[in-house]
Amino acid sequence: MSDQFIEQAKANMSALERLIKGLPGIAGYVDKELRRDADKRLRELIASQLTEQKLQLLTMQKQLLGSGGLRWLAEIDQVIQKLQTLSDRIRAASYGYAGLFDAVKIGETQLAALHQFDTELVTRVAAMGEVVARLQAAVTKNETLQPLLQEITQTVIELDTLFNRRRDALLSPASLQNNSSM
């Protein structure tokens, strides 16, 4: 997924940017800038998907309010708040590598590992979307919501934990070399 964003950034490079990229010592920096842009766009996509799921939950909350499902409102509201917080954190997160003059340098291996985190986030956000759809079906059919709400809550907690590990990896790039499993 992140490779798609990198290729798109490369395709959008101007002639001057391509010329500058050809200078000795600059190519790696330009490639990192492209990855940085791709990282930002991928995180924006993830945050947008989370926001969309939050809006679906808000719609369900209103539906429940109108149909006497008051007992589920507080639990859905907690999930909505957690989704909003996570979405905001992802949208405002640090970019995928340290800049040219930053004290902390992140190499290609670590940058690739960060992209693995992002890819895993995309996969898990998509899976959560499926659970939100099942919850909507349960609300519509007036079925029990508890197991699905627990599953959504657990998924949001896991997404938050994964995103924390990504942030920790940015602060300490060496931890990526020692931690291959997510």
C-alpha positions in Angstrom: 0.0 0.0 0.0 2.7 2.5 0.9 4.6 1.6 -2.3 1.7 2.9 -4.2 2.1 6.3 -2.5 5.8 6.3 -3.1 5.4 5.6 -6.9 2.8 8.3 -7.1 5.1 10.8 -5.4 7.9 9.8 -7.9 5.5 10.3 -10.8 4.7 13.8 -9.6 8.3 14.9 -9.4 9.2 18.0 -11.5 12.1 18.0 -14.0 14.1 20.1 -11.5 13.5 17.6 -8.7 14.6 14.8 -11.0 17.7 16.7 -11.9 18.5 17.4 -8.2 17.9 13.8 -7.4 20.7 12.9 -9.9 23.3 14.8 -8.0 25.8 12.7 -5.9 24.6 12.3 -2.3 21.2 13.8 -2.9 19.4 10.7 -4.3 19.0 9.0 -1.0 17.7 12.2 0.6 15.2 12.8 -2.2 14.0 9.1 -1.9 13.5 9.6 1.8 11.5 12.8 1.1 9.3 10.8 -1.2 8.9 8.1 1.5 8.1 10.8 4.0 5.4 12.2 1.7 4.1 8.6 1.1 4.1 8.0 4.9 2.0 11.1 5.5 -0.5 10.2 2.8 -0.9 6.7 4.1 -1.4 7.9 7.6 -4.0 10.4 6.3 -5.8 7.5 4.6 -5.8 5.5 7.8 -7.1 8.4 9.8 -9.8 9.1 7.2 -10.9 5.4 7.4 -11.1 5.6 11.2 -13.1 8.8 11.0 -15.5 7.2 8.6 -16.0 4.3 11.0 -16.6 6.8 13.8 -19.3 8.5 11.7 -21.0 5.1 11.1 -21.0 4.5 14.9 -22.5 8.0 15.5 -25.3 7.1 13.0 -25.8 3.8 14.8 -25.9 5.7 18.1 -28.7 7.9 16.8 -30.5 4.9 15.5 -30.3 3.2 18.9 -31.5 6.4 20.6 -34.6 6.4 18.4 -35.3 2.7 18.9 -34.9 2.4 22.7 -31.4 1.0 22.7 -30.3 3.4 25.5 -28.2 0.8 27.3 -25.7 0.7 24.4 -25.2 4.5 24.0 -22.5 4.9 26.6 -20.4 2.0 25.3 -20.7 3.1 21.7 -19.7 6.6 22.8 -16.6 5.3 24.5 -15.6 3.6 21.2 -16.3 6.8 19.3 -14.1 8.8 21.6 -11.3 6.2 21.3 -11.6 6.2 17.5 -11.5 10.0 17.4 -8.4 10.1 19.6 -6.6 7.5 17.6 -7.5 9.2 14.3 -6.2 12.5 15.6 -2.9 10.9 16.8 -2.4 9.2 13.5 -3.1 12.3 11.5 -0.8 14.5 13.6 2.0 11.9 14.0 5.7 12.4 13.2 6.7 11.7 9.7 8.3 8.3 8.8 11.9 9.3 9.2 14.2 11.9 10.6 15.2 14.8 8.4 18.6 15.6 7.0 19.7 17.7 10.0 17.8 15.9 12.8 19.7 14.3 15.6 17.9 10.9 15.3 18.6 9.2 11.9 16.5 6.4 10.6 18.0 4.2 8.0 16.4 2.3 5.1 15.9 -0.8 7.2 14.1 1.1 9.9 12.1 3.0 7.3 10.9 -0.2 5.7 9.9 -1.5 9.2 7.9 1.7 9.8 6.1 1.0 6.5 5.3 -2.5 7.8 3.7 -0.9 10.8 1.6 1.3 8.5 0.6 -1.6 6.3 -0.5 -3.6 9.4 -2.5 -0.5 10.5 -4.3 -0.4 7.2 -5.1 -4.1 7.4 -6.4 -3.9 10.9 -8.5 -0.7 10.2 -10.1 -2.5 7.3 -10.9 -5.5 9.5 -12.5 -3.2 12.1 -14.6 -1.7 9.3 -16.0 -5.2 8.8 -16.9 -5.4 12.5 -18.6 -2.0 12.3 -20.7 -3.3 9.4 -21.7 -6.4 11.4 -22.6 -4.1 14.3 -24.8 -2.0 12.0 -26.5 -5.2 10.8 -27.1 -6.2 14.5 -28.5 -2.8 15.3 -30.8 -2.9 12.3 -32.0 -6.5 13.3 -32.3 -5.5 17.0 -29.8 -8.3 17.9 -27.5 -8.3 20.9 -24.6 -5.8 20.5 -22.4 -6.7 23.4 -20.0 -9.2 21.7 -19.5 -6.9 18.7 -19.0 -3.8 20.9 -16.4 -5.7 22.8 -14.7 -6.8 19.6 -14.6 -3.2 18.3 -13.3 -1.9 21.6 -10.5 -4.5 21.6 -9.6 -3.7 18.0 -9.3 0.0 18.8 -7.1 -0.9 21.8 -4.9 -3.1 19.6 -4.7 -0.3 16.9 -3.7 2.2 19.6 -1.0 -0.2 20.9 0.4 -0.8 17.5 0.5 2.9 16.8 2.3 3.4 20.1 4.9 0.9 19.1 5.4 2.8 15.8 5.9 6.0 17.7 8.3 4.4 20.1 10.2 3.0 17.1 10.5 6.5 15.7 12.0 7.8 19.0 14.3 4.8 19.2 15.1 3.4 15.7 17.3 0.7 17.1 14.3 -1.0 18.6 13.1 -1.8 15.1 16.1 -4.0 14.4 15.4 -6.0 17.6 11.7 -6.3 17.1 10.6 -7.9 13.9 7.1 -9.1 15.0 4.2 -6.8 15.3 
